[in-house]
Amino acid sequence: MATAANKSTAPAQHDVDLLIEEYGYDDHFHEHHEGDKYQSNFFTTYIFSQDHKMIARQFLITGMFWAVIGGLMSLVFRLQLGFPEESLAWLKPVLGKWITINADTGLGTLAPEFYYALVTMHGTIIVFFVLTAGLSGTFSNLLIPLQVGARDMASPFLNMLSYWFFFMAGLVMFFSLFLSTGPFAGGWTAYPPLSALPQASSGSAGGMTLWLISLTFFVVSVLLGGVNYITTVLNLRTKGMNMWRLPLTIWAFFVTAVLGLLSFPVLVSGFFLLIFDRTLGTSFFLNEIFVGGQALDHVGGSPILYQHLFWFLGHPEVYIIILPAMGIVSEVLSVHSRKPIFGYKAMVFSILAIGFLSFIVWAHHMFMSGVNPFISNFFVVFTLIIAVPSAVKVFNWITTIYGGNIRFTSAALFGVGFVSMFISGGLTGIFLGNSAIDIQMHDTYFVVAHFHIVMGVAAFFGMFAGVYHWFPKMFGRFMNETMGKVHFWGTMIGAYAIFWPMHYLGMAGVPRRYYRFDNFDTFSHFSAMNQFITVAAILVFAMQIIFIVNFFRSIWFGKKMTSRNPYGANTLEWTTPIDVPHGNWPGKIPAVQRWAYDYGKGGEENVSQIVPLAEGEHDQGH
Amino acid sequence: MNTVATTNETVFTGRNKIHPHKFALYVACASIVMLFTAFTSAYIVRQASGNWLEFRLPDLFFVNTGVILLSSLTLQTSYWSFKRDKKEAYRGLLTLSFLLGLTFLVLQYKAWQSMAEIGVMLDGNPSGSFIYLISGVHAAHVLGGIAALFVALTHAFILPVKATPRRTLRFELVLIYWHFVGFLWLYLLGFFVVSAG
């Protein structure tokens, strides 16, 4: 034990190999992988890769592609909202027939039906393709095997399929943007009857069909990924890695995967009913409908039923988006403030509590849909209870950085920014969770501001924190810190500039999803505010160009990683070689001896998870 | 740890007692359960709002329950025979299970026909639409099981009969899934019977 005690007091970098060799776990992995047939040519390395690290990068870059598309769409409809009188003729080369040019004045206007399509696609793309696949897909893939100490996912093959189903979902959705009738335009929630009747609006025919096909592929991707994440976390942890020694990132990804696995099938059931209504003439969601003065055959369906099925996914979905960001931020804040995470177990239990509660609050999206007010009470109570675990987490993040030796790297800044956004957006959630206040607020810009801050901007911030922090792990180089800081401050100030004013619009009753407001006397005095929001949105988008340039430039020209643990972090991913091989560790798998947050313990700045406990030393995790 | 190289991928079995693939299958089953829970919940919600046509479930549904339970039994016995290297029983019972699976699908189709004969159409009252939809999606899951049984069948007749760990695992995966779709049908039929009052 004397050597172990020695090591725990002097865990120098070069000791890592010795520690792995001495205590690690020999699985004879490399005897079975002579020549590494999985990465033998261009296709198996970069395209149909089964390596979790490559799949993570595929998810990230595909997610970034979609973020640009979704972001550009928002700029187009923001231009329409901020400057409804200005000519959009210059967009004609891109948007084609969706811009109509007045022959006399030369004024180009955006087609109203395409405005709806843009809003719908913006929501669908950002919620599913960017913040679900791009966030949880990227970081679950990258970090689960690396941080639990596994060679790869439980099934690398299914993992590869998961990416390619996501890719196909994207392909189908991308194709739908070019239909002559346009993509689906009935809102990202796809409520019937607009989604159930092909003749309901221009996007309801081909656009909706492709939307359904795309999202079905997407659900398959989520399920294949989720099965893998859960199995890997529960079955493939290395020696000594019990559940109470898991980094909070892994806890978050794990609960996220469980939520996805239990809620996405419910959405699929809704899709099945919708597809039957659309194509086979059933009446699950349709009831006594007239289209163009013509009565349809449908009788006895309930459109509210779709809303129940949709929001039973829809609400867990917002936690599927935010939990991975929370996990990433917990890890990043702890590492960069050189302090253990405050209240590790409280953090785990609050993740579990949020996960559980997310399943019994869905009807708070439906207070104004004719749900019985007495039933609403139930949902109000549980919605407000979510504030408790959320507040526990916020408290713990703040106490983690309080008194810490904070390194204000781009990753840490985005971590702090996340906490700020989560507080601002969370507080307005308390307003909206009350069914009485919701009578006034529902479907206004107050709702738009709330969810954009709390699950849009906050989740993006978590994602940025993760990208800046783990970029060296993904590409062996660092991103540029100056550009990162400009990106952070621009985005932080800009995002508040976009969404803060929207609260006022919402309180004044300005409804969301409207094409223009200048012809309503009630709202006409908001035109300057709408212009301000639009300008801020353009600036924030410009900031993201800085990020994208920084990202791709750094892949090839960034500062090289010279030590394997540049941040002095404790988790296992920093015990791998700088150029991480297939199978993650060249020899044995490291054994875990302690929890992931021994920072500033016993005079040491940090003590890696692979360093054995000294005699009489207590493991804080368990 | 044993890493087992299969044809398509590498399996990392880890240090755990349960094989990760088997565990992954359980997780996938939980996901399928959620799909059908959602269907039956939608059924209850829709039924509660009235305008609900009541009709007698086709008798074939009950006959078919026997068929799928019997196939579970034959497959389980085939598995035991496989483990004890009883080649004939293994192959014979596996074939029988496969045929019973196909029979189940054919009889479900007949049951839908008999529903249509008494005027319960797919695009009629939602009470009938739900039965078609739910039993149809269940049949699709059975079809997946039959595909797996077909693969097992080709293995049984092409490969030498030997209970290696890898083949035992594969058989167990098919077996678990097949029992699962059987129990799923029991649940669904029970649900139909109870909810019809």
Interface residues (C-beta under 8 A of the other chain):
Chain A: Y25 D27 H28 F29 H32 H33 Y38 Q50 A150 R151 D152 M153 A154 S155 P156 F157 L158 L223 G226 V227 N228 I230 T231 T232 L234 N235 L236 R237 T238 K239 L261 L262 S263 F264 P265 V266 V268 S269 G270 F272 L273 F276 L280 G281 T282 S283 F284 D297 V299 G300 G301 S302 L305 H308 L309 F312
Chain B: M1 T3 A5 N8 E9 T10 V11 F12 G14 R15 N16 I18 P20 H21 F23 A24 V27 A28 A30 S31 I32 M34 L35 F36 T37 A38 F39 A42 V45 R46 S49 N51 L122 D123 N125 P126 S129 F130 L133 V137
